[in-house]
Amino acid sequence: MTFRRCCHCTAALVLALAGLAVAPAGAQTDPVPGQATFTVFVRGTDVGREQVNVARAGSQWIITSTGRLGDFTLNRFELVYAADWQPIELHVEGTQAAKPGEKDGAQKSQLDTSFSLTSAINEITLNGAKSAKTDVISARTIVLPSNVFAGYEVLATRLTNANLGAEFQTYVAANREVTVTVKGISDEAVTTPSGIINTRKYELLVNDPGGPFTMTVSVDERARLARIDM
């Protein structure tokens, strides 16, 4: 992952190997705080892990993670929301390993974003070179940084109890905002090494300007992310 790639364009499967849920499906409206480990697959091949933590601190929600996806190492991810799911700030730091034959070596990237109600002010650093970009966003947009799956924890929570036809605005950090529409809802049991997790699966239409596509997001009984399939 680099800040130049769009997560919406990455074919990946994410499975959260979290503990078993305890509440009836669809009853939980806020996520149950705690840790989860995600395994990432691309075309059936295991390509990485991401360790995610969702925490409540006073009136704020804080999502953090670290991990590795292919040749990209996620050194730091922190995304802060207000209690009503208005984004407040985002910090992402990562290292892209050099490919064979490249002379420039590994690339270090950093993204720091502060949010107002309708704007996202991005400061981007790539190997020490800084740039800035401000985007217009919708209030309570869901922040989905490129190739960092921890952000989908908030999408999972916001989908809880969503109805067919519901629309959500998602912001691909330092890129653009994309509308996501709920096109289907079903119940599904997911088998993990920890046991069977009962989930609600949401089929979503992603209205990406580059061409719409579908993905599914499964939410467990704690309003936590269980699986993404793109």
Secondary structure as the mmCIF struct_conf table of DSSP 4:
data_model
#
loop_
_struct_conf.conf_type_id
_struct_conf.id
_struct_conf.beg_label_comp_id
_struct_conf.beg_label_asym_id
_struct_conf.beg_label_seq_id
_struct_conf.end_label_comp_id
_struct_conf.end_label_asym_id
_struct_conf.end_label_seq_id
TURN_TY1_P TURN_TY1_P1 PHE A 3 ARG A 4
BEND BEND1 ARG A 5 ARG A 5
HELX_RH_3T_P HELX_RH_3T_P1 CYS A 7 CYS A 9
STRN STRN1 LEU A 13 ALA A 16
HELX_LH_PP_P HELX_LH_PP_P1 ALA A 18 ALA A 21
BEND BEND2 ALA A 23 ALA A 23
HELX_LH_PP_P HELX_LH_PP_P2 PRO A 24 PRO A 24
TURN_TY1_P TURN_TY1_P2 ALA A 25 ALA A 27
BEND BEND3 ASP A 30 ASP A 30
HELX_LH_PP_P HELX_LH_PP_P3 PRO A 31 PRO A 33
STRN STRN2 GLY A 34 VAL A 42
TURN_TY1_P TURN_TY1_P3 ARG A 43 GLY A 44
STRN STRN3 THR A 45 ALA A 57
TURN_TY1_P TURN_TY1_P4 GLY A 58 SER A 59
STRN STRN4 GLN A 60 LEU A 69
TURN_TY1_P TURN_TY1_P5 GLY A 70 ASP A 71
STRN STRN5 PHE A 72 ALA A 82
TURN_TY1_P TURN_TY1_P6 ALA A 83 ASP A 84
BEND BEND4 TRP A 85 TRP A 85
STRN STRN6 PRO A 87 GLN A 96
HELX_LH_PP_P HELX_LH_PP_P4 ALA A 97 LYS A 99
TURN_TY1_P TURN_TY1_P7 PRO A 100 GLY A 101
BEND BEND5 LYS A 103 ASP A 104
STRN STRN7 GLN A 107 PHE A 115
BEND BEND6 LEU A 117 THR A 118
STRN STRN8 SER A 119 LEU A 126
TURN_TY1_P TURN_TY1_P8 ASN A 127 GLY A 128
STRN STRN9 ALA A 129 VAL A 136
TURN_TY1_P TURN_TY1_P9 ALA A 139 ARG A 140
HELX_LH_PP_P HELX_LH_PP_P5 THR A 141 THR A 141
STRN STRN10 ILE A 142 VAL A 143
TURN_TY1_P TURN_TY1_P10 SER A 146 ASN A 147
HELX_RH_3T_P HELX_RH_3T_P2 PHE A 149 GLY A 151
HELX_RH_AL_P HELX_RH_AL_P1 TYR A 152 LEU A 159
TURN_TY1_P TURN_TY1_P11 THR A 160 ASN A 161
HELX_LH_PP_P HELX_LH_PP_P6 ALA A 162 ASN A 163
TURN_TY1_P TURN_TY1_P12 LEU A 164 GLY A 165
STRN STRN11 GLU A 167 VAL A 172
TURN_TY1_P TURN_TY1_P13 ALA A 173 ASN A 175
STRN STRN12 ARG A 176 THR A 192
TURN_TY1_P TURN_TY1_P14 PRO A 193 SER A 194
STRN STRN13 GLY A 195 VAL A 206
TURN_TY1_P TURN_TY1_P15 PRO A 209 GLY A 210
STRN STRN14 PHE A 213 ASP A 220
TURN_TY1_P TURN_TY1_P16 GLU A 221 ARG A 222
BEND BEND7 ALA A 223 ALA A 223
STRN STRN15 LEU A 225 ASP A 229
#
